[in-house]
Amino acid sequence: MTVLAAAAARAERVRRESARIDPGMALLSALMLVPFVLGWLVGAVWTVVAIAWAAVAEGFRSGARRPTVEGPPS
């Protein structure tokens, strides 16, 4: 089988498969892409904010335990 024959066979399989696609399901899948991506982005942003908040809180607590330096060094 030559490369062109293999490509033609694959193209024919793609045509047969695409003929079996239900337009309603394709439309619903496309419509669900927007809330899926938005949910993924919200989850990613929430994770970043939660980690940053925890890091700031830990830095504040560790800074509060250190004694303050008063005046210039001698």
C-alpha positions in Angstrom: 0.0 0.0 0.0 1.4 3.3 -1.0 1.3 6.5 1.1 -1.3 8.0 -1.2 -3.5 4.9 -1.0 -3.2 4.9 2.8 -4.1 8.6 3.0 -7.1 8.0 0.7 -8.3 5.1 2.9 -8.0 7.3 6.0 -9.9 10.1 4.3 -12.7 7.6 3.4 -12.9 6.4 7.0 -13.1 10.0 8.2 -15.9 10.7 5.6 -17.9 7.7 6.8 -17.4 8.6 10.5 -18.4 12.2 9.9 -21.6 11.1 8.2 -22.6 9.3 11.4 -22.3 12.4 13.6 -25.6 13.5 15.1 -26.0 17.3 14.5 -27.9 17.8 17.8 -25.2 16.2 19.9 -22.5 18.2 18.0 -24.4 21.4 18.8 -24.8 20.5 22.4 -21.1 19.6 22.7 -20.2 22.9 21.1 -22.5 24.8 23.5 -21.1 23.0 26.5 -17.6 24.0 25.6 -18.1 27.6 26.9 -19.2 26.6 30.5 -16.6 23.9 30.6 -13.8 26.3 29.8 -15.2 29.0 32.2 -15.4 26.5 35.0 -11.9 25.3 34.3 -10.6 28.9 34.4 -12.5 29.7 37.6 -11.1 26.6 39.2 -7.6 27.5 38.1 -7.9 31.1 39.3 -9.4 30.0 42.6 -6.5 27.6 43.2 -3.9 30.4 42.5 -5.8 32.8 44.8 -6.0 30.2 47.6 -2.3 29.4 47.3 -1.3 33.1 47.3 -3.6 33.8 50.2 -2.0 30.9 52.2 1.5 32.1 51.3 0.7 35.7 52.4 -0.9 34.5 55.7 2.2 32.3 56.4 4.5 35.2 55.6 2.6 37.5 57.9 2.7 34.9 60.8 6.4 34.3 60.3 7.1 38.0 60.2 5.0 38.7 63.3 7.2 36.2 65.3 10.4 38.1 64.5 11.6 40.8 66.7 11.6 44.3 65.2 14.9 46.1 64.7 14.9 49.5 66.4 17.2 52.2 65.2 20.3 51.9 62.9 22.8 49.2 63.5 25.7 50.2 65.8 
